[in-house]
Amino acid sequence: MSRETQNREEPCASCGGQLVRINPYEYQCSSCGRKYYVSGNRLHRVSVRLSAGKTILLCAIIAIVAGAAAVAGYQYYTGRMVASASRFSVVFRDFLMEVYEKPAPDISQADLEQMKYLKIERDGDYIFTYSFQDIYDYPDMDSYEKTLETVRVNGGKEDFSPTNVQYFTGLTRLELYTEAWQNYALPEDNVLRYIACADGLSKYGTPQFFTRVNRDTLEEVLILDAGKLEDFSFMEELKGIKGFLIEDAVLKDVDMFQGFDRLEQLVLYHVEMDEEKTYEQVRTLLSLPNLKRFAISGKTAWYITDEQWEELSKTFGDRVALVRE
């Protein structure tokens, strides 16, 4: 059911009049002028603003009944509702109201901090998979999967704001499988240990996305379907990680891995490298001091001859598990 249809069937709470859509976020009663902040495709509806006439009348009544203190309190509360509700895009607001079972203005920062895992996908609808449990407290993925919940939200790109991720400050694991993930904004203060993202990465790189990573906590990064990424300036932010996977990138050199002294696992999946330089570049990567597993796949993997691979295995095999596919 479309948002227009849904709200034509729901009358104004004040006078019973018909609600008319003003924009994707706002409806107004055609009779009394009362305005509503409406959540798309959900039953929750939160009134956050009144028409000027209604506001004056209501304030007058409150002033008579409860005095100036009550008026001030009411104005503060409605102002808080407007600020709180408007921080979320339509899709995120619907997701959160489904999860917390209360109107968006009543969802506090403390509520959002409770979420430990979040995955966002796009398959017609936006698909949110989440958990309030920390995966790092569980012995294996099978047991952790029992804590996962999924919410589907219908909405277009104009109803979705990737910057809303910045409010989830308690996440330890974040997976973004939607278009233009480089436009997401991480929380300024976060404890993220794992970030996976796919699709939409331009060849110019995304240093802004990784600027807010917590170097003290971040351990693993996966960049899938990187779109022929060539600019690795963001790698400076990732030097403390232990695991790194990158797919569909162009590695002209491996200088970006200098300083990755804590890196234990490195996977290069269908990356492009200069055929004449591949052997020496891989040898340089295998020299990283804490590397324990290295995997390379795709056409580039076979730029390394069998003899060269055997030599690398003899030199580094005691310390690094080597995989070539």
C-alpha positions in Angstrom: 0.0 0.0 0.0 1.4 3.4 -0.9 1.9 6.1 1.6 -0.7 8.3 -0.1 -3.3 5.5 0.1 -2.5 4.7 3.7 -2.9 8.3 4.9 -6.1 9.0 2.8 -7.7 6.2 4.8 -6.6 7.7 8.2 -8.5 10.9 9.1 -7.1 13.9 11.0 -7.0 13.2 14.7 -8.4 16.6 15.5 -11.4 17.0 13.2 -11.7 13.9 11.1 -10.8 15.7 7.9 -8.8 14.4 5.0 -5.0 14.4 5.1 -3.2 15.9 2.1 0.4 15.1 1.3 2.8 18.1 1.3 6.1 16.3 0.8 7.4 12.8 1.6 7.6 13.6 5.3 4.6 15.8 5.9 0.8 15.8 5.6 -1.7 18.5 6.4 -5.4 18.3 7.2 -7.5 20.0 4.5 -10.1 21.1 7.0 -8.3 22.4 10.2 -4.8 22.8 8.8 -3.1 20.5 11.4 0.2 19.2 10.2 1.6 15.7 10.7 5.1 14.2 10.4 4.2 10.8 8.8 6.2 7.6 8.7 6.0 5.8 5.3 4.5 2.3 5.2 4.1 2.0 8.9 1.1 2.4 11.2 3.0 4.8 13.5 2.1 8.4 13.0 3.6 11.3 15.0 2.2 14.8 15.0 5.1 17.1 15.5 3.8 20.5 14.3 0.5 22.3 14.4 -0.8 25.1 12.2 -0.3 28.6 13.4 -3.9 29.1 14.4 -4.0 25.9 16.3 -0.7 26.6 18.1 -2.0 30.0 19.3 -5.3 28.6 20.5 -3.6 25.7 22.3 -1.0 27.9 23.9 -3.8 30.2 25.2 -5.7 27.3 26.7 -2.5 26.0 28.3 -1.7 29.4 29.7 -5.1 29.7 31.3 -5.2 26.2 32.7 -1.6 25.6 33.7 0.2 28.9 33.5 3.4 30.1 31.8 5.4 27.1 33.1 3.2 24.6 31.4 3.4 26.6 28.1 7.2 26.6 28.3 7.2 22.9 29.0 4.9 22.2 26.1 7.0 24.3 23.7 10.1 22.5 24.8 8.5 19.1 24.3 7.1 19.8 20.8 10.5 21.3 19.8 12.2 18.2 21.0 9.8 16.0 19.0 10.5 18.0 15.8 14.3 17.7 16.2 14.2 14.1 17.2 11.9 12.9 14.4 13.5 14.8 11.6 17.0 13.4 12.2 15.9 10.1 10.6 15.1 9.6 7.0 11.8 7.8 6.2 13.4 4.4 5.7 15.5 4.6 8.9 12.6 5.9 10.9 10.4 3.0 9.8 13.1 0.5 10.6 13.7 2.0 14.1 10.0 2.2 15.0 9.6 -1.4 14.0 12.5 -2.4 16.2 11.8 -0.3 19.3 8.0 -0.3 18.9 7.6 3.3 19.7 7.5 6.6 17.8 10.7 8.0 16.4 10.8 11.0 18.7 10.8 8.7 21.7 13.8 6.7 20.5 16.7 7.9 22.5 20.5 7.8 21.9 20.7 5.2 24.7 18.3 3.0 22.7 20.4 3.3 19.6 23.6 2.5 21.5 22.2 -0.9 22.4 22.4 -2.2 18.8 25.6 -4.1 18.3 25.3 -5.5 14.8 23.7 -3.9 11.7 23.6 -5.0 8.1 21.9 -3.0 5.4 21.0 -4.4 2.0 18.9 -3.4 -1.0 16.8 -5.8 -2.9 13.8 -3.8 -4.0 13.1 -3.0 -0.3 15.8 -1.9 2.2 16.6 -4.9 4.3 18.0 -4.3 7.8 19.5 -7.2 9.8 20.4 -6.4 13.4 21.2 -7.7 16.8 21.5 -6.3 20.3 24.0 -8.9 21.1 27.8 -8.6 20.5 29.1 -11.3 18.1 32.4 -11.2 19.9 30.7 -12.6 23.0 29.6 -15.7 21.1 31.7 -18.8 20.4 30.6 -19.2 16.8 28.5 -17.7 14.0 25.8 -20.4 14.2 24.9 -19.5 17.8 25.1 -15.8 17.1 22.7 -16.1 14.1 19.9 -17.0 16.5 20.1 -13.5 17.9 19.6 -11.8 14.5 16.3 -10.1 13.5 15.4 -8.7 10.0 13.1 -5.8 9.0 12.2 -5.0 5.4 11.2 -1.4 4.6 9.8 -0.2 1.3 11.2 3.1 0.1 13.1 4.8 -2.7 16.5 6.4 -2.7 15.0 9.7 -1.8 13.6 8.2 1.4 17.0 6.8 2.5 19.9 8.7 4.1 23.1 6.8 4.5 24.3 9.4 7.0 21.8 8.0 9.6 24.3 5.3 10.4 26.2 7.9 12.5 23.7 7.6 15.3 24.5 3.9 16.0 27.5 4.5 18.3 27.4 1.1 20.0 28.0 -1.1 16.9 30.9 -3.5 16.8 30.1 -4.9 13.4 28.7 -3.0 10.4 27.9 -4.4 6.9 26.8 -2.1 4.1 25.6 -3.8 0.9 23.8 -0.9 -0.8 24.7 1.5 -3.6 27.0 4.4 -2.9 28.2 3.1 0.5 30.9 5.7 0.4 28.2 8.3 1.3 27.6 6.7 4.6 28.8 8.5 7.7 30.3 6.5 10.6 29.6 7.6 14.2 32.2 10.2 15.4 32.7 8.0 18.5 32.4 4.3 17.8 33.7 0.9 18.8 33.5 -0.8 15.4 35.7 -3.9 15.1 34.5 -5.0 11.6 33.4 -3.1 8.5 32.2 -4.7 5.3 31.0 -2.7 2.4 30.1 -3.3 -1.3 29.0 -1.5 -4.4 29.2 2.0 -5.5 32.8 2.8 -4.8 34.2 5.3 -7.3 37.7 5.0 -8.7 38.7 8.1 -6.7 38.5 6.4 -3.4 36.6 7.2 -0.2 38.8 8.7 2.4 35.9 10.5 4.0 34.2 7.2 4.9 37.1 5.8 6.8 38.1 9.1 8.5 36.0 8.3 11.6 37.2 4.7 12.2 38.4 3.9 15.7 42.0 2.8 15.2 42.0 1.3 18.7 39.1 -1.1 18.0 38.9 -1.7 14.2 40.3 -5.2 13.3 38.8 -6.2 9.9 37.8 -4.4 6.7 36.2 -5.9 3.6 35.8 -3.9 0.5 33.8 -5.9 -2.1 33.1 -4.9 -5.7 35.3 -1.9 -5.4 34.8 -0.6 -8.9 38.4 -0.6 -10.1 39.5 1.4 -7.1 42.9 3.1 -7.8 43.1 5.7 -5.0 44.2 4.2 -1.7 44.7 7.3 0.3 42.2 6.0 2.9 44.6 3.2 3.8 46.4 5.5 6.2 43.3 5.1 8.5 43.5 1.3 8.5 47.0 0.6 9.5 46.0 -1.1 12.8 43.7 -3.7 11.3 44.4 -7.5 11.4 42.3 -8.6 8.4 41.8 -7.0 5.0 39.9 -8.2 1.9 39.6 -6.2 -1.2 37.9 -7.2 -4.5 37.9 -5.6 -8.0 40.7 -3.1 -7.3 43.7 -2.0 -9.3 47.0 -2.3 -7.4 49.7 -0.4 -9.3 52.0 -0.9 -6.3 51.8 -2.1 -2.8 53.1 0.9 -1.0 49.8 1.5 0.6 50.5 -1.5 2.9 53.6 0.0 4.4 53.0 0.3 8.2 50.4 -2.6 8.3 52.5 -4.3 10.9 49.5 -5.9 12.7 48.0 -7.4 9.5 47.5 -11.1 9.9 45.2 -12.0 6.9 45.2 -10.5 3.5 42.9 -11.5 0.6 43.2 -10.1 -2.9 40.1 -11.2 -4.8 40.1 -10.5 -8.6 42.4 -7.5 -8.2 44.5 -6.1 -11.2 48.3 -5.9 -11.0 51.0 -5.3 -13.5 51.9 -8.8 -14.8 55.7 -8.0 -14.7 55.5 -6.7 -11.2 53.1 -9.2 -9.6 55.7 -11.6 -8.2 57.8 -8.9 -6.5 54.7 -7.2 -5.2 53.4 -10.4 -3.7 56.8 -11.1 -2.2 56.7 -7.7 -0.5 53.3 -8.3 0.9 54.4 -11.7 2.3 57.2 -9.9 4.1 54.7 -8.1 6.4 55.9 -9.1 9.9 52.6 -10.6 11.3 51.0 -11.9 8.2 49.7 -15.5 8.8 47.4 -16.0 5.7 47.6 -14.7 2.2 45.2 -15.5 -0.6 45.1 -14.3 -4.2 42.6 -15.3 -6.8 41.6 -14.4 -10.4 43.7 -13.8 -13.5 46.3 -11.9 -11.6 47.1 -14.9 -9.4 48.4 -16.8 -12.4 50.8 -14.0 -13.3 52.9 -15.8 -10.7 54.4 -18.9 -12.3 54.3 -22.3 -10.7 58.1 -22.0 -10.1 57.7 -18.6 -8.5 54.8 -19.8 -6.3 56.9 -22.8 -5.2 59.8 -20.5 -4.3 57.4 -18.2 -2.3 56.0 -21.3 -0.5 59.5 -22.4 0.5 60.5 -19.0 1.7 57.3 -18.0 3.6 55.3 -21.2 3.9 56.4 -21.9 7.5 54.9 -18.6 8.6 52.2 -17.8 6.1 49.4 -20.0 4.7 49.4 -19.4 0.9 46.4 -19.8 -1.3 46.3 -19.2 -5.1 43.0 -19.7 -7.0 
